[in-house]
Amino acid sequence: MDKARPFEYVYRLTANTIEELSYGEAVYDRQVLLNESWRSYATRKGRLDELERERVKWITRTWEEEEEVRVRQREVLDRAEAEGEKEIARREEKLRQRKQQSNKMVEHLMAHEERLHSSRIPCRHNLFVDFDDFQQLKFNLERNVVSTAENFLRVISCIGEEGLFEGLLIMGEYDNLYHSMRLADRLRREEEERRRLEEERLRAIEEQKRLEEMRQRELEEAERLRKEAMDQAKLIERKRREEERRARARATREKSKQRASHENQAQEVSLEQTATITDAPRLAENSLIDEVKPVGECSDSRIPEGENITDMISSGCSMLTAAGDVCCVLSVDKELMKSTCVCQNGIWGEAALEGSVSNMLGWEVGDETSLIFASEKLYRPFPDSLDDYCLLCVEELRGSDFGNFCTSLDSSSSLNESLIMLPLQTPDSEVPRYVFVICRQSGDLFDRKELETAAKIVWELGKAIPSPHGGS
């Protein structure tokens, strides 16, 4: 193996053939030697005095190979040191030989100069000159000139080398600064280009989003206009049907009143002929109570019936529908200030069919100033008698006053309305959950008898309901 590895590497080697098994065993033995610690090696070799020494080796060698390599390295180093000493000795010997040659040359020159001087005719004068001192002086002068020139050249060379080194250093610094400036400029241009591309991409995305939003708004506007047109057409159709129903209801009430008036007159005539004077007022009063029904088909002797509170409220709403053009039941949540129409003309919730006149179902009142929430009469405790209920709990609006105190139940109605609000009170409830609203738009106001008859129906209904939370 080339280096020490974990034994998991050896365990992963294939061992399908004898050659692979032999190779795996050889690798395992090699890995054992490569991963052996110094303490284990020293113990195995019997070198107990070297156990505590710190030894390191290459991961590609065993301890035997490491020691052999260390021995060869020491031999190479010793051989190199010996070669170096021999080289130094050779250089010293060469320098010594050069000095000897130089001294011999000087001696030869001096001997030659002496021979020249000896062959000349001696000067005859009275001056005494020591030519040896003079020659030594000239030699010293020449040597001083050479030494000065050498020192000067040496100083110039050192200064030049230092200047050259400093110049090269300054050039290197300037080169590094130039390259760093070029790199910073290139990075800045790349960053600006990247930012520009990113801004262009974002602008394209924003433009695409804006166009998509414009298309979506155009589609929504077209859909809204289409729905408004459909809703307007439905509203016009509902108004037309409501007007027809109201006209039929008014005609029915007029005929009922005329028929009741004729029957009343005929009854009075028959009573005057057959009864005594003392019994006539009582019989006339009973006739008015039993035969004349001012609230259309609403009878005060009937009590709404049903299996649960929903059926009972629907039955009561159906009985009160004949009293006006519209009779609605509003579900009131005083805490959330929210009111919703849950029943109209005896039709409860989603039971209204498409195309019917129950256009108020699902209509909501969320205005806090509405009389539905602001009236104190609608939220009084349950009274003890019907008279107290009519006096304290029933809210009545007449004429244009309705437009100033309450949101209109029908957007197509005018201010010439007469309206009665009847809270559905139960003995064990503090706040009514339902309010009956009877609206008459024909201009005919509710008289006292009609109000008391309608109030009696709602009051009896409240007494018949065991709990305000049952079945709603």
Steps between C-alpha positions, in 0.01 A plus 500: 500500500614857437409636846336410832122470473217396734443125517148553362669564166663156518174337603330641191744329262356216296599144592341288230816325374820367656701785343261760644506324839883491498509862393258593778714317760813672374322835514380425853852407618637810334233716666580348841865606459406843361256569786734363774582745781852574623438341841385177334803498269746573784343226716515254211868583436590486872602868515325574829723800580355682196130456581451855629672668206298696252543350155318580176506340158346536159164328449648327195781326699523243775725554802771269351493694173500829691811402699676378182416824327624700801833307487536565127413866555770530768754337266404739221529797736838384632625442147378844398670655806826323414481619141439851628807486725709365211377782278592755767845344534551506123402868490737587787781308331433676173499838676829415676658401168384826345653696788828312455497569128428866569786524752735327257397740227562798727841361600584441134404856412701637788803298396463618143473860617814458711686363200393799296611743766831322546583524131452878495773757572457629851407865530754738625349771719500612854142400578432185688192312389368182645361335191343222704289747694416683180402177329293403803332839490411463134380150564285624788360781287409262222349262751303783659367606159397145423344460845314831465375400156393161634321659796336750269388225264386291794293789642361585159415133444327471839308823448410391149388161618291657778352750258431228247338287772288793620408585141398143433302498826324825406432367150355182653279701735384721214437192289297340780308824550435528127377140480282545810351818350435323171344206687282735709396688186417174321302374800319834521408486131386139539293594806345795315425279202350233725293762683387648169396158369322426830317835484401434139376155600304643793358774278394241246340290775324807644384602154370149438327503838352842427370385163365184662332708773354732237364203309368351824337831596346529155365145529373570853344827387330325209380224733381757753312695233344178376398400853367849568297485182363158596433617858329814369284293269412264784429795731273662243317171452467453876375855544244446229379175660501664845291790369258256344477306827453817701233619260322168533535515879361856512211402277432198720510717815267757346255230395529339844433832671204576271358152551553525876334843500197373306473194723535721808222727383277204419577342835426823683167529321411141586613545858296817538191317379542182710692605816405722791642848554715388795661210305563693180841656597635166625388313186644770277836478681508120469415531131790742450742266678385177331413611149706812425866413446693829455828316450386321189491126574687540834293358783582568864350167602764296314836407651793415268569131500796287397733222601792735578573870535569538128161364401327707770670823385419422135137434596480828693659689210244348262215611730638855521563531124137592437537807725736685263687488174807327650555300820858413584675333793842648584761299693670755730848478656526801731865436594622496138246769392386278215150412385402258221161427342439126547130476410269691264128444453525157668799382291803410716863533395607322185153358440420795272477394137658687211262754358292530819422830668718418802758757400582600859641163612864531597478880517725639777492813715839601641438868579535561875262799478223279364186477710552121511792563740420847640143438615458447874154346463629201302734392780282530810441202734207267433178673617236342717202588281410562137415863572846558647652330196309729260585808704864435591646264237334576164674763282285680241609740227261702291546697182827676423635446853607155392763639264663698780534223762542167321646358186226415255422132454441539127724716286212560259270638772432866563476686829118469504507183707350367818709249690462289817789325681399215733780337705460127561521484879525181704467474878854364550689731259640844579560622143275411204668306220228563241297809408183488286474797262169576322523766228210661316585728208154580374473811716242338731618520859456218748214567740507404866298183454735369229803575717351320803398199289849465349661552842279228651618247239869574571442510877324162497777363278760614755310328779468179296877474432671315788854632436650763271776260389290203402500402131603838354 
